[in-house]
Amino acid sequence: MPKLSERLKYIRAHHNLSQAELADKSGTTQQAIQQAEKGKARQPRYLHSLAQVLDLPIDWVVFGHEVKENDKNPKETNGFNDQSSDVLDQFFSMPKEDQKLIYELMKSRQKK
């Protein structure tokens, strides 16, 4: 599974975009893309918008999960809509400690 930095570089090369163009499409700065491509940003908050504007599978962009070829529309298959994307954007914009607390709360609330 490629690292986030490698996936971002791949996305740019595949779409023939500069860092500035990719930043513009994803609603962030060229410096943020540069830091992510250097491996200095582990979970940038713009990944969900990037996946949406480039019509990429969110699981692949965020986590590096493989996408099955028979998934016609990965965003719908994974249940992501505008509200889901907003929730994830908010989650990834939180400090790591808060993310951990929220994640633990979600796990504890799962129906078994």
Rosetta silent file (secondary structure, phi, psi, omega in degrees, C-alpha in Angstrom):
SEQUENCE: MPKLSERLKYIRAHHNLSQAELADKSGTTQQAIQQAEKGKARQPRYLHSLAQVLDLPIDWVVFGHEVKENDKNPKETNGFNDQSSDVLDQFFSMPKEDQKLIYELMKSRQKK
SCORE:     score description
SCORE:     0.000 S_00000001
   1 L     0.000  122.765 -178.912    0.000    0.000    0.000 S_00000001
   2 L   -69.822  152.140  177.571    1.589    3.296   -1.046 S_00000001
   3 L   -71.284  162.565  178.307    2.067    6.062    1.484 S_00000001
   4 H   -55.576  -44.199 -178.961   -0.081    9.189    1.406 S_00000001
   5 H   -59.179  -40.434  179.634    2.814   11.191   -0.021 S_00000001
   6 H   -68.878  -38.561  178.435    3.170    8.682   -2.876 S_00000001
   7 H   -64.614  -41.348  179.375   -0.583    8.699   -3.566 S_00000001
   8 H   -64.846  -41.427  177.058   -0.617   12.494   -3.786 S_00000001
   9 H   -62.388  -41.429  178.583    2.323   12.504   -6.191 S_00000001
  10 H   -61.761  -45.359  179.289    0.559    9.859   -8.267 S_00000001
  11 H   -57.308  -46.854 -179.874   -2.648   11.903   -8.344 S_00000001
  12 H   -61.278  -47.108 -178.448   -0.761   14.950   -9.559 S_00000001
  13 H   -64.312  -43.152 -178.513    1.119   13.023  -12.244 S_00000001
  14 H   -61.553  -37.798 -179.081   -1.994   11.173  -13.384 S_00000001
  15 L   -96.529    4.403  178.251   -3.935   14.418  -13.810 S_00000001
  16 L    53.017   52.056 -177.487   -0.907   16.334  -15.117 S_00000001
  17 L  -115.823  148.917  170.664   -1.264   19.006  -12.423 S_00000001
  18 L   -81.414  169.161  176.350    1.229   21.230  -10.661 S_00000001
  19 H   -60.112  -40.108 -179.487    1.198   21.425   -6.870 S_00000001
  20 H   -64.977  -41.187  179.257   -0.518   24.820   -7.153 S_00000001
  21 H   -66.129  -42.092  178.032   -3.206   23.449   -9.480 S_00000001
  22 H   -64.046  -40.878  177.937   -3.850   20.469   -7.203 S_00000001
  23 H   -61.590  -44.084  179.741   -4.029   22.814   -4.212 S_00000001
  24 H   -61.191  -44.044 -179.865   -6.521   25.039   -6.006 S_00000001
  25 H   -65.254  -33.159 -175.643   -8.743   22.078   -6.881 S_00000001
  26 H   -98.174    2.253  175.861   -8.684   20.741   -3.316 S_00000001
  27 L    75.110   35.390  178.324   -9.137   24.072   -1.551 S_00000001
  28 L  -137.211 -164.159 -178.181   -5.732   24.322    0.083 S_00000001
  29 L  -106.923  161.177  176.696   -2.337   25.888   -0.571 S_00000001
  30 H   -61.855  -36.582  179.719    0.600   24.801   -2.681 S_00000001
  31 H   -64.227  -36.904  178.404    2.673   24.672    0.510 S_00000001
  32 H   -65.102  -41.860  177.666    0.201   22.208    2.064 S_00000001
  33 H   -64.294  -43.301  179.682    0.485   19.926   -0.988 S_00000001
  34 H   -59.198  -46.080  179.487    4.267   20.243   -0.882 S_00000001
  35 H   -63.040  -42.224  179.656    4.378   19.272    2.807 S_00000001
  36 H   -64.528  -40.329  179.628    2.070   16.310    2.217 S_00000001
  37 H   -69.782  -21.876  175.648    4.176   15.100   -0.711 S_00000001
  38 L   -85.904   -4.612  179.841    7.258   15.280    1.491 S_00000001
  39 L    84.862   14.516 -178.198    5.502   13.093    4.051 S_00000001
  40 L   -92.562   -8.052  176.793    5.232   15.830    6.655 S_00000001
  41 L  -122.413  115.466 -174.875    1.411   15.865    6.722 S_00000001
  42 L   -83.253  -40.593 -178.709   -0.151   12.525    7.611 S_00000001
  43 L  -138.158   71.532  179.450   -3.874   13.334    7.341 S_00000001
  44 L   -61.637  145.891 -174.747   -4.432   16.667    5.648 S_00000001
  45 L   -76.848  -10.599 -178.610   -8.008   17.856    5.937 S_00000001
  46 L   -86.627    0.466 -175.624   -8.386   18.623    2.218 S_00000001
  47 H   -61.570  -36.467 -178.764   -8.233   14.964    1.143 S_00000001
  48 H   -69.309  -41.250  177.254  -11.994   14.536    1.012 S_00000001
  49 H   -67.992  -34.795  176.615  -12.538   17.555   -1.200 S_00000001
  50 H   -61.512  -45.791  178.554   -9.655   16.385   -3.379 S_00000001
  51 H   -60.591  -40.384 -178.772  -11.310   12.995   -3.808 S_00000001
  52 H   -67.461  -50.113 -175.155  -14.604   14.664   -4.705 S_00000001
  53 H   -69.205  -28.317  178.558  -13.294   17.146   -7.270 S_00000001
  54 L   -97.593    3.834  179.008  -11.091   14.554   -8.979 S_00000001
  55 L    54.030   50.237  179.471  -13.757   11.835   -8.698 S_00000001
  56 L  -107.144  152.400  176.173  -11.399    9.504   -6.854 S_00000001
  57 L   -63.958  123.816 -176.984  -12.319    6.762   -4.396 S_00000001
  58 H   -61.068  -37.425  179.047  -12.184    8.329   -0.942 S_00000001
  59 H   -61.998  -37.195  179.624  -10.882    5.110    0.629 S_00000001
  60 H   -70.868  -45.054 -178.445   -7.913    5.102   -1.721 S_00000001
  61 H   -63.750  -49.626 -173.617   -7.054    8.775   -1.204 S_00000001
  62 H   -77.956  -46.053 -170.694   -7.374    8.764    2.577 S_00000001
  63 H  -112.621  -14.210 -177.729   -6.327    5.253    3.555 S_00000001
  64 L    80.932   15.397  179.224   -4.683    3.701    0.498 S_00000001
  65 L   -69.034  143.194  176.885   -7.273    0.909    0.334 S_00000001
  66 L   -66.453  149.628  178.298   -7.503   -0.956   -2.922 S_00000001
  67 L  -112.554  130.127  178.455  -10.522   -0.261   -5.087 S_00000001
  68 L   -74.421  140.351 -177.905  -12.301   -3.128   -6.787 S_00000001
  69 L   -64.489  -25.470 -178.631  -12.718   -2.672  -10.503 S_00000001
  70 L   -81.923   -0.494  174.458  -16.402   -3.583  -10.335 S_00000001
  71 L   -78.594  102.839 -177.070  -17.102   -0.555   -8.087 S_00000001
  72 L   -66.623  -48.502  179.976  -18.776    1.740  -10.601 S_00000001
  73 L  -130.249   92.191 -174.853  -19.056    4.733   -8.292 S_00000001
  74 H   -58.200  -32.670 -179.663  -16.845    4.257   -5.228 S_00000001
  75 H   -63.149  -44.074  178.829  -18.199    7.358   -3.484 S_00000001
  76 H   -71.275  -40.141 -179.939  -21.742    5.979   -3.554 S_00000001
  77 H   -59.000  -39.199 -178.838  -20.594    2.443   -2.814 S_00000001
  78 L   -85.327   -0.196  176.283  -18.833    3.649    0.319 S_00000001
  79 L    77.481   19.343 -179.581  -21.861    5.723    1.359 S_00000001
  80 L   -86.653  125.513  172.634  -20.139    9.096    1.162 S_00000001
  81 L  -127.302 -170.972 -177.761  -22.363   12.065    0.539 S_00000001
  82 H   -60.065  -41.384 -179.475  -21.913   15.763    1.300 S_00000001
  83 H   -66.430  -41.849  178.446  -22.719   15.294    4.985 S_00000001
  84 H   -61.589  -43.567  179.329  -20.336   12.353    5.317 S_00000001
  85 H   -63.315  -39.739  178.644  -17.569   14.336    3.668 S_00000001
  86 H   -63.429  -42.888  178.610  -18.230   17.274    5.971 S_00000001
  87 H   -60.452  -45.166 -179.701  -18.036   15.020    9.037 S_00000001
  88 H   -67.020  -39.301  176.639  -14.731   13.574    7.838 S_00000001
  89 H   -59.747  -44.551  178.800  -13.344   17.020    7.007 S_00000001
  90 H   -63.152  -43.127  179.781  -14.222   18.174   10.518 S_00000001
  91 H   -59.124  -48.753 -176.405  -12.688   15.036   12.032 S_00000001
  92 H   -73.376  -14.139  176.615   -9.380   15.435   10.171 S_00000001
  93 H   -85.517   -9.528  179.194   -9.191   19.130   11.080 S_00000001
  94 L   -77.914  156.359  172.033   -9.184   18.228   14.799 S_00000001
  95 L   -62.133  153.741 -177.183   -6.004   17.749   16.814 S_00000001
  96 H   -54.960  -38.525 -179.186   -4.809   14.127   16.951 S_00000001
  97 H   -63.304  -41.784  178.748   -5.809   13.767   20.602 S_00000001
  98 H   -67.425  -38.439  177.387   -9.386   14.786   19.802 S_00000001
  99 H   -59.328  -43.349 -179.190   -9.472   12.429   16.816 S_00000001
 100 H   -63.293  -43.127  179.160   -8.462    9.571   19.086 S_00000001
 101 H   -63.106  -45.099  179.641  -11.189   10.438   21.612 S_00000001
 102 H   -62.569  -43.823  179.960  -13.863   10.710   18.919 S_00000001
 103 H   -61.486  -44.724  178.822  -12.760    7.431   17.365 S_00000001
 104 H   -63.018  -39.882  176.947  -12.883    5.642   20.723 S_00000001
 105 H   -62.361  -44.374  179.383  -16.347    7.081   21.369 S_00000001
 106 H   -61.316  -43.823  179.202  -17.554    5.881   17.960 S_00000001
 107 H   -62.678  -39.971 -179.149  -16.195    2.400   18.590 S_00000001
 108 H   -69.694  -23.470 -178.271  -17.875    2.244   21.985 S_00000001
 109 H   -91.731   -4.965  179.897  -21.224    3.282   20.461 S_00000001
 110 L   -63.361  139.549  174.437  -21.211    0.628   17.721 S_00000001
 111 L   -77.503  138.017 -177.928  -24.038   -1.832   17.876 S_00000001
 112 L  -107.712    0.000    0.000  -22.808   -5.341   18.311 S_00000001
